Amino acid sequence: MNPNDEVLDDLIDVDVEVVDKDQLSQTEVVRLPFDVNAVKVKSQALNIGQLVELLEQKIIRFDTDFQRRPYLWDEIKQSQFIESIILNLPIPLFYFFETEQSNWEIVDGLQRISTIRRFITEDDLVLKGLEFNEDYNGKKFSELPNPIKWRIKLLSLSVSVLEKGTPDSVKYLLFKRLNRGGLDLKPAEVRNAIFRNGGAQLVAYLSQLDEYDKKKNKVASATEQGLAFAKATHFKIKSDRMENREWVTRFLAFYLILPTKYEGNMELFLNDGLKVSETLPKADISKLKYDFKRAMHTAYEIFRDYTFRKMNGRNEKKKPINIGLFETLSVCLAQCNDQERQLLIERAELFKDKFIALHNEPDRRFLGSITNGTTQKENVRTRFEKIKTLIIETLQ
């Protein structure tokens, strides 16, 4: 087996189908002619106020020859980065190189630092396109309420500095490595921070498996819902970057908001679903948990190894688990009552025949709705309408 294949297997789960998944290229290997023991890195914490002071004292330099230009982000992206600071979201690590004159050259973080400089030091950035703090749209730093100014200045940043004497080649390699492989926050990770008072907790409960909680120094026990979800998805949906929560959030949003209300922006729709979940009475939350568990059980009992997978025919090679099928089947089954779900299980062979027929319709509308552009409004509505009709016909 080619060693590069093992690398790709770690990065891509070929048994999970998500729309427009990026293709990953092979990783090049770079060998540098220097002693790695000579590389010294010091890590420290700075708040944004201290970072601004370093900028004003010109300790931090922008004129490094290996960096990109500052202010490559448009104003909306700059504004939304400032909004992330206001929300106290974690900011990725900053890397600097210490010069012989004890100045700091930016290795990674130029766009973030230049945005902070423009917003605070220059007071020149007018916020726009904010998603969670819309009241601050149209305002500069000097126009924000004082508590918000202090919140921004006191946000702690993680900084690593390559000390003077580190070879220049390390700067280039580090910059290349960071900008090629840096981990941006996943949508589910952002939602987990924003909706942590209710919606995120519910999603975590629905998807929870046994896992070690470092902060509490104990194992978080799996819930019945988490086990049912993992079994129905064949333990393929990973939790390390909250991918499992992203899938469960799809269920949550379409369970609480009619698909006919979906207007084509999945990110906003999922946020709306979490907002609705935070206002649910306890009885409704209990029913949602029960319906989700029963939907996972019903789907698995009907399809077994083919649960949430495309089926063009019987006994064919299994296709990847499909997120469009997951959200549609899970919600439609959750909306059935117990008697209906049991009848669907008893009529599993008829259900699968009709499901296969959907994939082979001449117009291919259903197959297209779960294959390409699955977040488009028309495709979302098509697959929900088709699956609902399939369930009604099977129950008749």
C-alpha positions in Angstrom: 0.0 0.0 0.0 1.3 3.4 -0.9 2.1 5.4 2.3 0.3 8.4 0.9 -2.9 6.3 0.7 -2.8 5.9 4.5 -2.5 9.7 4.9 -5.5 10.2 2.7 -7.5 7.5 4.6 -7.0 9.5 7.7 -8.3 12.7 6.1 -11.2 11.4 4.1 -13.9 9.0 5.2 -15.0 7.4 2.0 -18.0 5.9 3.6 -19.6 9.3 4.3 -21.0 11.5 1.5 -21.2 15.2 2.1 -21.9 17.5 -0.8 -19.0 19.2 -2.6 -16.3 17.6 -0.4 -12.9 19.0 -1.4 -10.4 16.8 -3.1 -7.2 16.5 -1.2 -3.9 16.4 -3.0 -0.9 14.5 -1.8 1.3 16.1 0.8 4.7 17.0 -0.3 7.7 16.2 1.9 10.2 18.9 2.7 13.6 18.1 4.3 15.6 21.0 5.7 19.4 21.1 6.2 19.6 22.3 9.8 19.6 20.9 13.3 16.0 20.9 14.6 17.3 21.1 18.1 18.5 24.7 17.3 14.9 25.8 16.9 13.6 27.6 20.0 10.0 28.5 20.4 8.5 30.4 23.4 4.8 30.5 24.0 2.9 33.2 25.9 -0.5 34.7 26.3 -1.3 38.3 25.3 -4.6 40.1 25.3 -5.7 42.2 22.4 -4.9 45.4 24.3 -1.3 44.3 24.7 -1.1 43.3 21.1 -2.3 46.8 20.1 0.4 48.3 22.3 3.0 46.2 20.5 1.6 47.5 17.2 1.7 51.1 18.3 5.3 50.7 19.5 6.1 49.1 16.1 7.5 46.0 17.9 5.4 44.0 15.5 6.5 44.4 11.9 4.4 44.1 8.8 7.1 44.4 6.1 8.3 40.8 6.0 9.2 39.6 2.6 7.6 36.2 3.0 4.1 37.4 4.0 1.1 38.2 2.0 -0.2 41.8 1.9 -2.3 43.0 4.8 -6.0 43.8 4.3 -6.6 41.0 1.8 -9.9 40.2 3.6 -12.9 42.2 2.4 -14.7 44.4 5.0 -17.4 41.8 5.7 -14.8 39.2 6.6 -12.9 41.7 8.7 -16.1 42.7 10.4 -17.0 39.1 11.1 -13.6 38.4 12.6 -14.2 41.3 15.0 -17.6 39.8 15.8 -15.9 36.5 16.7 -13.8 38.5 19.2 -16.9 40.1 20.6 -18.4 36.7 21.0 -15.3 35.4 22.8 -14.8 32.7 20.3 -11.3 31.1 20.4 -8.8 32.8 18.0 -6.2 30.6 16.3 -2.7 30.7 17.4 -0.4 33.6 16.2 3.1 32.9 15.2 6.0 35.4 15.1 9.7 35.4 14.3 12.0 37.4 16.6 14.6 39.4 14.7 18.1 40.3 15.9 16.7 43.7 16.8 14.0 42.0 19.0 11.2 43.0 16.7 8.5 40.5 15.8 7.8 39.5 12.2 4.5 38.0 11.5 4.7 34.4 10.4 1.0 33.5 10.6 -1.9 35.8 11.5 -1.3 38.8 9.2 -4.9 39.2 8.1 -6.2 38.9 11.7 -3.6 41.4 13.1 -4.1 43.9 10.3 -7.8 43.8 11.0 -7.2 44.5 14.7 -4.9 47.3 13.8 -7.4 48.8 11.3 -10.3 48.5 13.7 -8.7 49.6 17.0 -5.5 51.6 16.3 -6.7 53.3 13.1 -10.4 53.3 14.1 -11.1 53.0 10.3 -13.2 49.8 10.0 -16.9 50.3 9.9 -18.5 47.0 10.9 -20.9 45.4 8.4 -22.4 42.0 7.7 -22.5 41.0 11.4 -24.7 37.9 12.0 -25.1 37.9 15.8 -24.5 41.5 16.8 -26.5 43.3 14.2 -26.9 46.4 16.4 -23.2 47.1 15.9 -23.4 47.2 12.1 -22.3 50.6 10.9 -20.2 51.3 13.9 -16.4 51.9 14.3 -14.5 50.8 17.4 -14.8 54.3 19.0 -18.6 54.1 18.7 -19.0 50.8 20.5 -20.2 50.7 24.1 -17.4 50.8 26.6 -18.1 47.3 28.0 -17.7 45.9 24.5 -14.5 47.8 24.0 -13.1 46.3 27.1 -14.3 42.9 26.2 -12.4 43.1 22.9 -9.2 44.5 24.5 -9.2 41.8 27.3 -9.7 38.8 25.0 -6.7 36.5 25.5 -4.6 35.4 22.5 -2.2 32.5 22.3 1.2 33.5 20.8 4.2 31.5 19.8 7.5 33.2 19.0 10.4 31.6 17.2 13.3 33.1 19.0 16.2 34.8 17.2 18.8 32.5 15.7 16.2 30.2 14.1 17.1 29.7 10.4 15.2 31.7 7.8 14.2 28.5 6.1 12.1 27.7 9.1 10.0 30.9 8.7 9.1 30.0 5.1 8.3 26.4 5.9 6.2 27.3 9.0 4.3 29.9 7.0 3.6 27.4 4.3 2.7 24.6 6.6 0.3 26.8 8.7 -1.5 28.3 5.7 -1.9 24.9 4.0 -3.0 22.9 7.0 -4.5 25.3 9.6 -7.7 24.3 11.1 -10.5 26.9 10.9 -13.4 26.5 13.2 -16.0 24.2 11.8 -19.6 25.5 11.6 -20.7 23.1 14.3 -17.9 24.3 16.6 -19.0 27.9 16.1 -22.6 27.0 16.8 -21.5 25.1 19.9 -20.0 28.4 21.2 -22.9 30.6 20.2 -25.8 28.5 21.3 -24.1 26.9 24.3 -26.9 27.8 26.7 -29.5 25.5 25.2 -29.5 24.5 21.6 -25.9 23.2 21.6 -26.5 21.2 24.8 -29.5 19.5 23.2 -27.6 18.6 20.1 -24.7 17.3 22.3 -27.2 15.1 24.2 -28.7 13.7 21.0 -25.3 12.7 19.6 -23.4 11.8 22.8 -21.3 8.7 23.0 -18.9 7.6 25.8 -16.0 10.0 25.7 -13.5 11.4 28.1 -14.2 14.9 29.3 -10.8 16.5 30.1 -12.2 19.5 32.0 -14.3 17.4 34.3 -11.8 14.5 34.4 -14.5 11.8 33.8 -16.2 9.9 31.1 -19.4 11.4 29.7 -21.8 8.5 29.4 -23.5 7.8 26.1 -27.2 8.7 25.8 -29.8 6.3 24.3 -30.1 8.9 21.5 -26.4 9.0 20.9 -26.1 5.3 20.7 -29.1 5.0 18.3 -27.6 7.7 16.1 -24.2 6.0 16.0 -25.7 2.6 15.2 -27.9 4.0 12.4 -24.9 5.8 10.9 -22.6 2.8 11.4 -20.3 4.7 13.8 -19.0 6.6 10.8 -19.8 10.2 11.7 -16.8 11.5 13.7 -17.0 13.6 16.8 -13.5 15.1 17.0 -14.5 18.2 15.0 -18.2 17.9 16.0 -19.2 16.5 12.6 -21.7 14.3 14.5 -23.3 17.4 15.9 -23.5 19.0 12.5 -25.6 16.0 11.2 -27.8 16.0 14.3 -28.4 19.8 13.9 -29.7 19.1 10.4 -32.3 16.8 12.0 -33.1 19.3 14.7 -33.7 22.2 12.3 -35.9 20.3 9.9 -37.8 18.7 12.7 -38.7 22.1 14.3 -39.0 24.2 11.1 -41.0 23.0 8.0 -38.8 22.3 5.0 -41.2 24.6 3.0 -39.8 27.4 5.2 -36.2 26.7 4.0 -35.0 29.5 1.7 -31.7 28.1 0.5 -29.1 29.1 3.2 -28.3 26.1 5.3 -26.1 27.9 7.8 -28.8 30.4 8.7 -31.5 27.7 8.7 -29.5 25.6 11.2 -28.9 28.6 13.4 -32.7 29.3 13.3 -33.3 25.7 14.3 -31.1 26.1 17.3 -32.8 29.3 18.3 -36.2 27.6 18.2 -34.9 24.7 20.3 -33.8 27.1 23.0 -37.4 28.2 23.6 -39.0 24.7 23.7 -41.0 23.7 26.7 -39.6 20.6 28.6 -42.4 18.4 27.3 -41.6 19.3 23.7 -37.9 18.6 24.3 -38.7 15.2 25.7 -40.8 14.4 22.7 -38.1 15.5 20.4 -35.6 13.3 22.1 -38.0 10.3 21.9 -38.9 10.9 18.3 -35.2 11.2 17.3 -34.3 7.9 19.0 -37.3 6.1 17.5 -36.5 7.5 14.0 -32.9 6.2 14.3 -34.2 2.8 15.4 -36.8 2.6 12.6 -34.4 3.6 9.9 -31.9 1.0 11.0 -34.6 -1.7 11.3 -35.8 -1.0 7.7 -32.5 -0.6 6.0 -29.9 -2.3 8.2 -26.5 -2.0 6.4 -28.0 0.3 3.8 -29.3 2.9 6.3 -29.1 6.4 4.9 -27.4 5.1 1.8 -28.5 5.5 -1.8 -30.0 2.3 -3.3 -30.3 1.8 -7.0 -31.1 -1.9 -6.6 -31.1 -4.9 -4.3 -27.9 -6.4 -3.0 -25.7 -3.8 -4.7 -22.4 -2.6 -3.3 -23.0 -0.2 -0.3 -22.7 3.4 -1.2 -21.5 6.1 1.3 -23.8 7.4 4.1 -25.6 10.4 2.6 -26.3 13.5 4.6 -29.3 14.5 2.5 -30.9 11.1 3.0 -30.1 11.3 6.7 -31.8 14.6 7.3 -34.8 13.7 5.2 -35.5 10.1 6.4 -34.7 10.9 10.0 -37.2 13.8 10.1 -39.9 12.1 8.2 -39.7 9.0 10.4 -39.6 11.2 13.5 -42.9 12.8 12.5 -44.6 9.4 12.4 -46.3 8.0 15.5 -45.2 4.7 17.1 -47.9 2.7 15.3 -46.9 4.0 12.0 -43.2 3.5 12.6 -43.8 -0.2 13.6 -45.9 -0.7 10.5 -43.1 0.7 8.3 -40.7 -1.8 9.9 -43.2 -4.7 9.2 -43.4 -3.5 5.6 -39.7 -2.9 5.2 -39.4 -4.8 2.0 -42.2 -2.8 0.3 -40.6 0.4 1.7 -37.2 -0.5 0.2 -38.8 -1.3 -3.1 -40.4 2.1 -3.3 -37.2 3.7 -2.1 -35.2 2.0 -4.9 -37.9 3.1 -7.4 -37.4 6.7 -6.3 -33.7 6.5 -7.3 -34.6 5.1 -10.7 -37.3 7.6 -11.7 -36.9 8.8 -15.3 -36.6 12.5 -14.4 -34.0 11.7 -11.7 -35.3 14.6 -9.6 -35.0 12.6 -6.3 -31.6 11.2 -7.1 -30.4 14.7 -8.1 -31.7 16.2 -4.9 -29.5 14.0 -2.8 -26.4 14.1 -5.1 -25.6 17.7 -6.2 -26.4 21.0 -4.6 -28.3 19.3 -1.7 -28.6 22.6 0.2 -30.5 24.3 -2.7 -34.0 25.2 -1.8 -35.6 23.1 -4.6 -33.6 20.0 -3.9 -34.4 20.2 -0.2 -38.1 20.5 -0.8 -38.0 17.8 -3.5 -36.5 15.1 -1.3 -38.8 15.8 1.6 -41.9 15.7 -0.6 -40.7 12.4 -2.2 -39.9 10.7 1.1 -43.2 11.8 2.7 -45.1 10.5 -0.2 -43.2 7.2 0.0 -44.1 6.8 3.6 -47.8 7.6 3.0 -48.0 5.1 0.2 -46.3 2.4 2.3 -48.7 2.9 5.2 -51.8 2.8 3.0 
